[in-house]
Structures are given as C-alpha cells and as structure tokens.
C-alpha cells in the first residue's frame, strides 16, 4: 500500500507539493492535467512536465485522476469513435511516460452531487453534505449556481462552468439512455481500450457513482457489488478494475464495504478511504476519517484491504475545512493530512498484528 494525496496542480490547488511532502508517510500524489477538457489528447510533453514538477518536490505521480470520458462515449453517439481514439492516444502517452494507473468515472452529466459544500458540524468544521429532500426541490439547471456559490473561488472537478453551461443539452443526450444502455456503452469503450492497456500495463480503475442511486432521473450503474462484478465479467481483463471509494459506495447503507472489498481481490487498483456521518439514509455529511466521528468502521475497511494483499495507492478522500483554512471544498491540507496519518496508523497496527 502507498499513501498518497490528490493534487490539482500548482495553478489550481491551494495545497503545495512542499506541504504534501511533509505529511508523514505520504510518498506520492494522484493528479491530472486539470486544464484539459474531456475528449482532448494529452501530449507527452505536458505529461512529462507534470511528472517532473512533482518529482522535483521529492514525490512521484502514483496515478492519474482523472482522464475524463467525453459524454459522446457515455451515450454512444456516432462521434464517439474519434473521442475513443483520442483517449487511446492519451493512454499511450501516459504509458510511454511510465504512468500505469487511471481513475475515471462513467457518471452521466454530474461527476458527483452534493447539496451543501459547507455544512457546519458541531465541532465548528464545515463539510460536504447531501440531502435527498433538497435535491428533490432543486431544478437541475440551477444546481451549478448553488454549488458555485460555496466553492471558495475554486473550479470544482466535474462542475466546470463551461460544462454546466450546457446542462440542457447534456440532459437531452440521456433521454433514451437507461442503465443497460449505459452498461453497453461502457463495455464498448473498455473493449476498445483494453489492447492499449495490455500493451502499456495500464490499470483502469472505475470510480463509483456518487451518490449510489439515480439523481434527477439519470441512470447510475457503478453503485453496488452486483453491478461492479457485472462490469468486470463483461470485460474480463485484469486491467479492467475499480477505484474502491468507501465514501461513494458507502452512500448506500445496504453496501457492506468490507465484504465488497474482499469480493474484489485482484481488481482493486486504487482506493479512496473516507468516512460519512448519516443523519438518515438519504441525508449524510462527510466527517473526519476517524471511525468514531462517522458511521463506518475504518479499521474493518483497512483490514479488508490488507487481507486481500492490496498494494496500490490509497488516498484519504474529502476532508473537513478546519483551522480557518480556505481551500477547494473537501480538498484542504489539514484534515486530509490528519486522515492520511490516521489511515497509515491503522495499516501499521493491522500489519503488526498479523
């Protein structure tokens, strides 16, 4: 297991590589070319420059999150072929630059959904939160306005203004797309890229939908153990694997997280480990990573990863805003540093007890 932190690049992130380097036990970053748009080809020169910047700070790039999928691929429109070819070229360039992990998602329109970016908790910290009753009252075309107002001036991944400006068009694209059709389009995409992944030993790690149910009537497919096994069986290649995100799968309390992990041995290429605090099954807020601060048993989650011999990168996921920090919601330095240290402590204790 390698402990990492997500980093958005020096032009977009309030957290610096020098600060990340000082978090005990963190040796790598998970990053992306944040200025790139879905469907664009990433050049080797841009990838190499990003790697060199990270390495100069004494870290390394442990994986890419994300190479975003163009909407044409998700809906299977005729122009998807060009965007798949562009994606393959990007994978080739990543492989040639010795990068072998890509986290991605196949969520329609919204990469993730929250109703609040700064819900205040009893300890005074603020967190991302979700309430289904609030969603049911929101016009999806107005969703960006409420998200942007709490963004602290940062451009949030999956909520870019130019993307949200096309919200009517994006929803129209999915009028005839149900879960089975979305699965078919994912299968087509994976079958096209797997030869390149095999050639360059690139692990594709799909991120679960967040939350793990339909929002605004849009289909969601990467939501539970049954569906993730369906995805792996339909393209049965070890490079076709998952990002196990405890926070995203955990939005559905029916998901047994340790059991899911054990059922995915050999196919978890990357892990996001975080905790949630539930006020009701459809009202949750993100908590500190500590087990007692939320609903999940973080020891059991980390032990399940240890038990399947997981040796990929882990990162603490969304953190609270604490100690007056102003940063991209969920992605400040302080609480994620605490989370990384806590998860490393759990891993050390589990390892020594075995």
C-alpha positions as CSV (number, residue, x, y, z in Angstrom):
1,X,0.0,0.0,0.0
2,X,1.2,3.5,-0.8
3,X,-0.3,6.6,0.9
4,X,-1.0,9.4,-1.5
5,X,-2.8,12.7,-1.7
6,X,-4.8,14.1,-4.6
7,X,-3.3,17.3,-6.0
8,X,-4.8,19.5,-8.7
9,X,-1.6,21.2,-9.9
10,X,0.2,24.4,-8.9
11,X,-2.2,26.6,-10.9
12,X,-5.3,25.3,-9.3
13,X,-4.6,23.9,-5.8
14,X,-4.2,25.8,-2.6
15,X,-2.1,22.9,-1.3
16,X,1.6,22.9,-2.4
17,X,3.8,19.9,-3.2
18,X,6.2,21.1,-0.5
19,X,3.4,20.8,2.1
20,X,2.4,17.4,0.9
21,X,6.0,16.2,1.1
22,X,5.9,17.0,4.9
23,X,2.9,14.7,5.6
24,X,4.4,11.6,7.3
25,X,4.1,8.5,5.2
26,X,2.8,10.3,2.0
27,X,5.1,9.5,-0.9
28,X,3.1,10.2,-4.0
29,X,0.3,12.3,-5.5
30,X,-2.7,11.5,-7.6
31,X,-3.1,14.2,-10.1
32,X,-4.3,15.2,-13.6
33,X,-3.9,17.8,-16.3
34,X,-6.6,19.9,-14.9
35,X,-6.7,22.3,-17.8
36,X,-7.6,19.5,-20.2
37,X,-11.1,19.0,-21.4
38,X,-12.9,15.7,-21.9
39,X,-12.0,14.3,-25.3
40,X,-8.7,16.1,-25.7
41,X,-5.4,14.3,-26.3
42,X,-2.9,14.7,-23.5
43,X,0.6,15.3,-25.1
44,X,3.7,13.5,-23.8
45,X,5.3,16.9,-23.2
46,X,2.5,18.1,-20.9
47,X,2.5,14.7,-19.0
48,X,6.3,14.8,-18.7
49,X,6.3,18.4,-17.4
50,X,3.7,17.5,-14.7
51,X,5.8,14.5,-13.7
52,X,9.0,16.5,-13.4
53,X,7.3,19.2,-11.3
54,X,6.1,16.5,-8.8
55,X,9.4,14.6,-8.8
56,X,11.4,17.9,-8.2
57,X,9.5,18.2,-4.9
58,X,10.6,14.7,-3.8
59,X,7.3,12.9,-4.6
60,X,6.1,10.9,-7.6
61,X,2.9,10.6,-9.6
62,X,1.3,7.4,-8.3
63,X,-1.7,7.7,-10.7
64,X,-4.0,9.9,-12.7
65,X,-7.4,11.1,-11.5
66,X,-9.0,11.6,-14.0
67,X,-8.8,11.2,-17.7
68,X,-12.4,12.2,-18.2
69,X,-14.7,10.4,-20.5
70,X,-16.4,12.5,-23.2
71,X,-20.2,12.5,-23.0
72,X,-20.3,11.1,-26.6
73,X,-18.7,7.9,-25.3
74,X,-21.2,7.5,-22.5
75,X,-24.2,8.0,-24.7
76,X,-22.8,6.1,-27.7
77,X,-23.3,8.8,-30.2
78,X,-21.7,8.5,-33.7
79,X,-18.8,10.8,-32.9
80,X,-17.7,8.6,-30.0
81,X,-15.1,6.9,-32.3
82,X,-13.0,10.0,-32.5
83,X,-13.1,10.6,-28.8
84,X,-12.2,6.9,-28.1
85,X,-9.2,7.3,-30.4
86,X,-8.2,10.4,-28.6
87,X,-8.5,8.5,-25.3
88,X,-6.3,5.7,-26.6
89,X,-3.7,8.2,-27.7
90,X,-3.7,9.7,-24.2
91,X,-3.3,6.3,-22.7
92,X,-0.4,5.5,-25.0
93,X,1.3,8.8,-24.0
94,X,0.8,8.0,-20.3
95,X,2.2,4.6,-20.7
96,X,5.3,5.9,-22.6
97,X,5.8,8.3,-19.6
98,X,5.7,5.3,-17.2
99,X,2.3,6.1,-15.7
100,X,0.2,3.0,-15.2
101,X,-3.0,3.9,-13.2
102,X,-6.0,5.9,-14.5
103,X,-9.0,6.5,-12.3
104,X,-12.1,7.5,-14.3
105,X,-15.9,7.5,-13.9
106,X,-18.9,6.8,-16.2
107,X,-21.4,9.1,-14.4
108,X,-23.9,10.9,-16.6
109,X,-23.7,14.8,-16.6
110,X,-22.7,15.2,-12.9
111,X,-19.5,13.6,-11.7
112,X,-20.7,13.8,-8.1
113,X,-23.6,15.5,-6.4
114,X,-23.8,17.4,-3.1
115,X,-26.5,19.8,-1.8
116,X,-24.1,21.7,0.5
117,X,-20.4,22.4,0.3
118,X,-20.0,23.9,3.8
119,X,-22.5,22.3,6.2
120,X,-21.3,23.3,9.7
121,X,-20.7,20.4,12.1
122,X,-20.9,20.6,16.0
123,X,-17.1,20.9,16.2
124,X,-17.2,24.1,14.0
125,X,-15.7,22.5,10.9
126,X,-17.6,22.6,7.6
127,X,-18.1,19.7,5.2
128,X,-19.7,18.5,2.0
129,X,-23.2,17.1,2.6
130,X,-26.2,15.6,0.7
131,X,-29.9,15.7,1.4
132,X,-32.3,14.0,-0.9
133,X,-35.2,16.2,0.1
134,X,-33.2,19.2,-1.0
135,X,-32.3,17.5,-4.3
136,X,-36.0,16.8,-5.0
137,X,-36.8,20.5,-4.8
138,X,-33.9,21.7,-7.0
139,X,-34.2,22.4,-10.7
140,X,-31.1,20.7,-12.1
141,X,-30.4,23.7,-14.3
142,X,-30.0,25.7,-11.1
143,X,-27.7,23.2,-9.5
144,X,-24.5,24.8,-10.6
145,X,-25.5,28.2,-9.1
146,X,-25.8,26.6,-5.6
147,X,-22.6,24.7,-6.0
148,X,-20.6,27.6,-7.3
149,X,-21.6,30.0,-4.5
150,X,-19.9,27.8,-2.0
151,X,-16.8,26.9,-4.0
152,X,-14.4,29.4,-2.3
153,X,-13.5,30.6,-5.8
154,X,-12.1,27.3,-6.9
155,X,-13.3,25.5,-10.1
156,X,-14.6,22.1,-8.8
157,X,-13.9,19.0,-10.8
158,X,-16.9,17.9,-12.7
159,X,-18.6,21.3,-12.2
160,X,-16.6,23.4,-14.7
161,X,-18.6,26.5,-15.8
162,X,-18.4,25.7,-19.5
163,X,-19.7,22.2,-18.8
164,X,-22.6,23.4,-16.7
165,X,-23.5,26.0,-19.3
166,X,-24.5,23.1,-21.5
167,X,-26.8,21.5,-18.9
168,X,-29.9,21.4,-21.0
169,X,-28.0,19.8,-23.9
170,X,-26.4,17.2,-21.6
171,X,-29.7,16.1,-20.1
172,X,-31.2,15.8,-23.6
173,X,-28.4,13.5,-24.6
174,X,-29.6,11.0,-21.9
175,X,-33.3,11.0,-22.7
176,X,-33.1,7.5,-24.2
177,X,-30.3,6.1,-22.1
178,X,-31.1,3.7,-19.3
179,X,-28.8,1.6,-17.1
180,X,-28.5,-1.3,-19.6
181,X,-27.6,1.1,-22.4
182,X,-25.1,2.8,-20.3
183,X,-23.5,-0.6,-19.4
184,X,-23.4,-1.4,-23.2
185,X,-21.6,1.8,-23.9
186,X,-19.1,1.2,-21.1
187,X,-18.5,-2.3,-22.4
188,X,-17.8,-0.9,-25.9
189,X,-15.4,1.7,-24.5
190,X,-13.5,-0.8,-22.4
191,X,-13.2,-3.4,-25.2
192,X,-11.7,-0.7,-27.4
193,X,-9.1,0.5,-24.9
194,X,-8.0,-2.8,-23.3
195,X,-5.4,-3.7,-26.0
196,X,-3.7,-0.4,-25.2
197,X,-3.9,-1.1,-21.5
198,X,-2.4,-4.5,-22.0
199,X,0.4,-3.1,-24.1
200,X,1.4,-0.4,-21.6
201,X,0.3,-2.2,-18.4
202,X,-2.3,0.5,-17.5
203,X,-4.8,-0.3,-14.8
204,X,-8.2,1.4,-15.5
205,X,-9.9,1.9,-12.1
206,X,-13.5,3.0,-12.4
207,X,-14.8,5.2,-9.7
208,X,-18.3,4.5,-8.2
209,X,-21.2,6.8,-8.8
210,X,-21.8,9.3,-6.0
211,X,-24.3,9.0,-4.5
212,X,-25.0,5.4,-5.4
213,X,-28.5,5.9,-6.8
214,X,-30.3,7.8,-9.6
215,X,-30.2,11.6,-9.3
216,X,-32.5,13.8,-11.4
217,X,-33.6,10.6,-13.2
218,X,-30.2,10.0,-14.7
219,X,-29.0,6.4,-14.7
220,X,-26.3,5.3,-12.3
221,X,-24.6,1.9,-12.7
222,X,-21.4,1.7,-10.6
223,X,-23.3,1.5,-7.3
224,X,-23.0,-1.9,-5.7
225,X,-21.3,-5.3,-5.6
226,X,-23.6,-6.9,-8.2
227,X,-23.1,-4.2,-10.7
228,X,-19.3,-3.9,-10.3
229,X,-19.0,-7.7,-10.8
230,X,-21.2,-7.4,-13.9
231,X,-18.8,-4.7,-15.3
232,X,-15.7,-6.9,-14.6
233,X,-17.3,-10.0,-16.1
234,X,-18.4,-8.2,-19.3
235,X,-14.8,-7.2,-20.0
236,X,-12.8,-9.9,-18.1
237,X,-9.3,-8.3,-18.1
238,X,-7.2,-7.7,-15.0
239,X,-6.6,-4.2,-16.3
240,X,-10.3,-3.5,-16.0
241,X,-10.7,-2.8,-12.3
242,X,-12.0,-0.4,-9.8
243,X,-11.3,2.5,-7.6
244,X,-12.8,1.4,-4.3
245,X,-14.2,4.6,-2.8
246,X,-15.6,3.9,0.7
247,X,-17.4,7.2,0.7
248,X,-19.2,6.7,-2.6
249,X,-20.2,3.1,-2.2
250,X,-21.0,3.9,1.4
251,X,-23.7,6.4,0.4
252,X,-25.9,3.4,0.2
253,X,-26.1,1.8,3.6
254,X,-27.0,-1.5,2.0
255,X,-23.5,-1.9,0.7
256,X,-21.3,-4.0,3.0
257,X,-18.0,-2.2,2.4
258,X,-15.5,-4.8,3.9
259,X,-17.4,-7.7,2.1
260,X,-17.3,-5.7,-1.2
261,X,-13.5,-5.2,-0.8
262,X,-12.9,-8.9,-0.2
263,X,-15.0,-9.9,-3.2
264,X,-12.9,-7.7,-5.5
265,X,-9.5,-9.2,-4.7
266,X,-7.0,-8.5,-7.5
267,X,-9.3,-6.0,-9.2
268,X,-9.0,-3.0,-6.8
269,X,-6.3,-0.9,-8.3
270,X,-6.8,2.3,-6.2
271,X,-8.6,3.2,-3.0
272,X,-10.3,6.3,-1.6
273,X,-10.8,5.8,2.1
274,X,-13.1,8.2,4.0
275,X,-15.9,8.3,6.5
276,X,-19.5,9.6,6.4
277,X,-21.9,10.5,9.1
278,X,-25.6,9.6,8.4
279,X,-28.5,11.6,9.8
280,X,-30.9,9.5,7.8
281,X,-30.4,7.0,4.9
282,X,-30.6,9.9,2.4
283,X,-29.0,12.7,4.5
284,X,-25.3,12.4,5.1
285,X,-22.4,14.6,5.7
286,X,-18.7,13.9,5.4
287,X,-16.9,13.5,8.7
288,X,-13.3,13.2,9.9
289,X,-11.7,9.9,8.9
290,X,-11.8,8.6,12.5
291,X,-14.3,5.7,12.9
292,X,-16.0,7.3,15.9
293,X,-16.7,10.5,14.0
294,X,-18.8,8.8,11.4
295,X,-20.8,5.7,10.5
296,X,-18.2,3.4,9.0
297,X,-15.7,1.2,10.8
298,X,-12.5,2.4,9.2
299,X,-10.4,-0.4,10.9
300,X,-12.5,-3.0,9.2
301,X,-12.2,-1.3,5.8
302,X,-8.5,-1.0,6.1
303,X,-8.2,-4.6,7.3
304,X,-10.2,-5.9,4.4
305,X,-7.7,-4.1,2.0
306,X,-4.9,-5.6,4.0
307,X,-6.5,-9.1,3.8
308,X,-6.7,-9.1,0.0
309,X,-3.0,-8.0,-0.2
310,X,-3.9,-4.6,-1.7
311,X,-0.6,-3.0,-2.8
312,X,-1.9,0.0,-4.8
313,X,-2.2,3.7,-3.8
314,X,-4.6,4.8,-1.2
315,X,-5.6,8.4,-0.6
316,X,-7.6,10.0,2.2
317,X,-10.6,11.5,0.5
318,X,-12.7,14.6,1.2
319,X,-11.6,16.3,4.3
320,X,-13.3,18.9,6.6
321,X,-12.4,22.5,6.5
322,X,-10.7,23.1,9.8
323,X,-8.5,25.7,11.5
324,X,-9.6,28.6,9.3
325,X,-8.3,27.1,6.1
326,X,-9.7,28.4,2.8
327,X,-9.4,25.8,0.0
328,X,-11.3,23.8,-2.6
329,X,-14.2,22.3,-0.6
330,X,-13.1,18.8,0.5
331,X,-9.6,19.3,-0.6
332,X,-7.8,21.3,2.1
333,X,-4.5,20.3,3.5
334,X,-5.1,20.0,7.2
335,X,-7.9,17.4,7.6
336,X,-6.6,15.3,4.7
337,X,-3.2,15.2,6.4
338,X,-4.8,14.1,9.6
339,X,-6.7,11.4,7.6
340,X,-3.5,10.1,5.9
341,X,-1.8,9.8,9.2
342,X,-4.7,8.0,10.8
343,X,-5.0,5.6,7.9
344,X,-1.3,4.9,8.0
345,X,-1.6,4.2,11.7
346,X,-4.4,1.7,11.1
347,X,-2.4,0.0,8.4
348,X,0.7,-0.2,10.7
349,X,-1.4,-1.7,13.5
350,X,-3.1,-4.2,11.3
351,X,0.2,-5.2,9.7
352,X,2.0,-5.7,13.0
353,X,-0.9,-7.7,14.5
354,X,-0.6,-10.1,11.6
